[in-house]
Structures are given as structure tokens and as C-alpha cells.
């Protein structure tokens, strides 16, 4: 039983789920009138966490063949968790997430339904369509902020952080495709790096990253966030993005791509911290 619990924890990517939960809390905080985190936002964060966990499970289900090449240690690919158990867990986590959303308000529930459908459609079909799969994941990540804003009935203040999350995760998804190109080729999945090559993919990443860096300056220039935001962005977030660009151009080995993918995920946390402290 203990081993099964550990495998279930592994399949739902606990660090990613934690980031989803914190993202909703930050979104609820910056969108609230009194700059506070209310119970509805916490419940919305828990709902988002269950929906995210369901998304990771269904993704692993559709990726079994690919993971046997790229990530053979994954619980489903290795056979340590049965397909039946994974499907049951997917339905349970999805229903819990939707049930919690229904208790908050209609907007939160609507976003939850849309996200569940998008996560399933992404895993089933969109991820095999060049760039559409990458964009789908980025949009879902951005929706997490909108989800938090909806918990306090104020979506407008969540738009800027949602766009930040969308851009940085769009970049990360392309990096992950570069990581997985070997398994994707063997399974006939024509991702962006596979179709156009690593050199073109890196140039595209450069373009999107420059747009992201410029965008991070927008909230401070137009006095939407305080100096704390600007300090963290200019001293941590953007230098990491610059390091990421230099590193990916110098070394596109699997090991370095894996490291850079993690760095981008970590930078998302720093971005959240900047937004939280700068509100």
C-alpha cells in the first residue's frame, strides 16, 4: 500500500500540482479587493490541484508508448500502476475537482469544465498537432490565474499574470518537445522541433522569450505593480531567462534540456513571488 501511494504521488507530479495550487492562491490574492486570500480561493486552489492531477494521469495514459522510450521509469510505462487503476484515479480526481468548483460559483465551475475538456483533448489529440499542443498547455496554465480571479469574482486583474504564465509555459513546452524528440519520432508524432529542426525551434524560443522579457516590464512601467515586483523581475526572473537562452544555444543535449525545463518551472515560481510581493 505504501508503494502504491508513492507511485500515485509520482504520477500526479506533486511539485507541479503544488505550483498550480499556489498559482490560484496568488491569483485570488492579487484580484481580491482587500488583498487577502479567502476560503473560496483556497477551495478553488484545491479544486485546480485535483483537476491538474487528473490531467497528468490521463496524459500518462495516452503517452504510455512514448514514455516507454523517453521515460520508462514512469509508473504507467513501467507497469507499476495498472491502466485500470489509473483510469479510476482519473475519474475520481476529475469529479472531486469539478464538485469543489461547483460549490464556489458558476464562473469557477465553467472554467473547471473547460479545463477538464482541454486537458483530455490535449492528451488525446492536440499534443500530436504541431504547436497546437504546446499552445493548449500554455493556455491551460494561463487559465489557472483566471480560475483564481474567478474565485473572488474579479477576472480582470488576473489577465497580466495569466499572459506571463502562458508565455513562459509555451516556451517550456517547446523545450520539452526537444527533450522528447526521439520517442516522438518513433511514435510518429511530428512536434515543432521534429518538423523544423532544433535550430529553427531555438530561434522561435528566442523570439518568444524576448517578447516575455519585454512583457515583464509592462506592469511596472504602467504602475500596475510596485517596486518589489520590478526588483525581483530584473534581478531574478529576467536574468534566468537570459541564462536559459545562452544555455540552450550552447548545449541542446538531453541532459541540459531537462535541466532548462526545470529552471523554467522554477522561474515560474519566482514570477509568482514578484507578482505577489508587487501587488
Secondary structure, 3 states (H helix, E strand, C coil): CHHHHHHHHHHCCHHHHHHHHHHHHHHHHHHCCCCCCCHHHHHHHHHHHHHHHHHHHHHHHHCHHHHHHHCCCCCCCCCCCCHHHHHHHHHHHHHHHHHHHHHHCHHHHHHHHHHHHHHHHHHHCHHHCCCHHHHHHHHHHHHHHHHHHHHCCCCHHHHHHHHHHHHHHHHHHHHHHHHCHHHHHHCCCCCHHHHHHHHHHHHHHHHHHHHHHHHHHHHHHCCCCCHHHHHHHHHHHHHHHHHHHHHHHHCCCHHHHHHHHHHHHHHHHHHHHHHHHHC
